[in-house]
Amino acid sequence: MLALAALGGSFVQARDAAIHPVALAMTVTLDQVTTDLDKAGERTVGQVDQLRIVYDANAVDPKTKHVKLLNFQHLIDGRYAPPKPDPVMMPLTDAWLDLSALPYRLHFKAAVTHGTPILIDVDETTRRLAIHPQEHPDEILIAGPYVIDPTPFEDPSLAEAAGTR
């Protein structure tokens, strides 16, 4: 049993060693903000949100140049959230990054509850991020164009962000 556990551990290490987590910085400049959020001072038109796209550089499809995300993080109060992959806070089941041409394009769709139930929609065609209330998906809480810095970077925190530590 101990040998089996040790063997299982080596498979986990080998799998994790093959992951090369890198990140791209992404900004969203808000050009639409619901009146309620604006009046509350929570969000304003012109505000710039900072995000981080974490992916495995070794997992980029050589033909399509698409890659699944390991994490999609929002900079809040000086920290990226979620700090590690979290299928409840930021599910990645419908998320991929297109690295085939500049500007890079991100596809991300998720229904989550961040205080209130919301839909996050990052459109690869229009290159816009929009957040909608789940109960009224045609309404927009916030939205704006996104820009992805094409320069990948490595950082010690990416091992945790990618879920390999």
ZIRAGI-V372652 format. One record per residue. N is the residue number from 0. RES is the residue in one small letter. SS is DSSP state (H for helix, E for strand, L for the rest). Layout:
n:N res:RES ss:SS
n:N res:RES ss:SS
//
This chain:
n:0 res:m ss:L
n:1 res:l ss:H
n:2 res:a ss:H
n:3 res:l ss:H
n:4 res:a ss:H
n:5 res:a ss:H
n:6 res:l ss:H
n:7 res:g ss:H
n:8 res:g ss:H
n:9 res:s ss:H
n:10 res:f ss:H
n:11 res:v ss:H
n:12 res:q ss:H
n:13 res:a ss:H
n:14 res:r ss:H
n:15 res:d ss:H
n:16 res:a ss:H
n:17 res:a ss:H
n:18 res:i ss:L
n:19 res:h ss:L
n:20 res:p ss:E
n:21 res:v ss:E
n:22 res:a ss:E
n:23 res:l ss:E
n:24 res:a ss:E
n:25 res:m ss:E
n:26 res:t ss:E
n:27 res:v ss:E
n:28 res:t ss:E
n:29 res:l ss:E
n:30 res:d ss:E
n:31 res:q ss:E
n:32 res:v ss:E
n:33 res:t ss:L
n:34 res:t ss:H
n:35 res:d ss:H
n:36 res:l ss:H
n:37 res:d ss:H
n:38 res:k ss:H
n:39 res:a ss:L
n:40 res:g ss:L
n:41 res:e ss:L
n:42 res:r ss:L
n:43 res:t ss:L
n:44 res:v ss:L
n:45 res:g ss:L
n:46 res:q ss:L
n:47 res:v ss:E
n:48 res:d ss:E
n:49 res:q ss:E
n:50 res:l ss:E
n:51 res:r ss:E
n:52 res:i ss:E
n:53 res:v ss:E
n:54 res:y ss:E
n:55 res:d ss:E
n:56 res:a ss:H
n:57 res:n ss:H
n:58 res:a ss:H
n:59 res:v ss:L
n:60 res:d ss:L
n:61 res:p ss:L
n:62 res:k ss:L
n:63 res:t ss:L
n:64 res:k ss:L
n:65 res:h ss:E
n:66 res:v ss:E
n:67 res:k ss:E
n:68 res:l ss:E
n:69 res:l ss:E
n:70 res:n ss:E
n:71 res:f ss:E
n:72 res:q ss:E
n:73 res:h ss:E
n:74 res:l ss:E
n:75 res:i ss:E
n:76 res:d ss:L
n:77 res:g ss:L
n:78 res:r ss:E
n:79 res:y ss:E
n:80 res:a ss:E
n:81 res:p ss:L
n:82 res:p ss:L
n:83 res:k ss:L
n:84 res:p ss:L
n:85 res:d ss:L
n:86 res:p ss:L
n:87 res:v ss:L
n:88 res:m ss:L
n:89 res:m ss:L
n:90 res:p ss:L
n:91 res:l ss:L
n:92 res:t ss:L
n:93 res:d ss:L
n:94 res:a ss:E
n:95 res:w ss:E
n:96 res:l ss:E
n:97 res:d ss:E
n:98 res:l ss:L
n:99 res:s ss:L
n:100 res:a ss:L
n:101 res:l ss:L
n:102 res:p ss:L
n:103 res:y ss:L
n:104 res:r ss:E
n:105 res:l ss:E
n:106 res:h ss:E
n:107 res:f ss:E
n:108 res:k ss:E
n:109 res:a ss:E
n:110 res:a ss:E
n:111 res:v ss:E
n:112 res:t ss:E
n:113 res:h ss:L
n:114 res:g ss:L
n:115 res:t ss:L
n:116 res:p ss:E
n:117 res:i ss:E
n:118 res:l ss:E
n:119 res:i ss:E
n:120 res:d ss:E
n:121 res:v ss:E
n:122 res:d ss:E
n:123 res:e ss:L
n:124 res:t ss:L
n:125 res:t ss:L
n:126 res:r ss:L
n:127 res:r ss:E
n:128 res:l ss:E
n:129 res:a ss:E
n:130 res:i ss:E
n:131 res:h ss:E
n:132 res:p ss:E
n:133 res:q ss:L
n:134 res:e ss:L
n:135 res:h ss:E
n:136 res:p ss:L
n:137 res:d ss:L
n:138 res:e ss:L
n:139 res:i ss:L
n:140 res:l ss:L
n:141 res:i ss:E
n:142 res:a ss:E
n:143 res:g ss:E
n:144 res:p ss:E
n:145 res:y ss:E
n:146 res:v ss:E
n:147 res:i ss:E
n:148 res:d ss:L
n:149 res:p ss:L
n:150 res:t ss:L
n:151 res:p ss:L
n:152 res:f ss:E
n:153 res:e ss:L
n:154 res:d ss:L
n:155 res:p ss:L
n:156 res:s ss:L
n:157 res:l ss:H
n:158 res:a ss:H
n:159 res:e ss:H
n:160 res:a ss:H
n:161 res:a ss:L
n:162 res:g ss:L
n:163 res:t ss:L
n:164 res:r ss:L
//
